């Protein structure tokens, strides 16, 4: 019986990664794949510690079958569109728009 060779995958987390702020173990991985941990500031943090993922981290994962490695790599590289932002407007939805001056006054003196 022959087993496929495992393949180690390492992926640097970019500022627009879909996984920023998520727990490492919350990443939905393809079958026969496991996260081993991540590297942050020259330290290895094991997956058993379930660290949150931040920009600049490097995720270490293994595909138990090298044929699945491209799918694992693609999964870990998932990003938001280039212009994605988490900014939310402070304007309540459904209300009429205020002038900048009225908005600032309302914002500063809000109950």
PyMOL commands that set and color helices and strands:
alter all, ss='L'
color gray80, all
select helices_A, chain A and resi 24-26+47-49+66-76+100-108
alter helices_A, ss='H'
color red, helices_A
select strands_A, chain A and resi 7-12+33-40+43-46+58-63
alter strands_A, ss='S'
color yellow, strands_A
deselect
rebuild
show_as cartoon
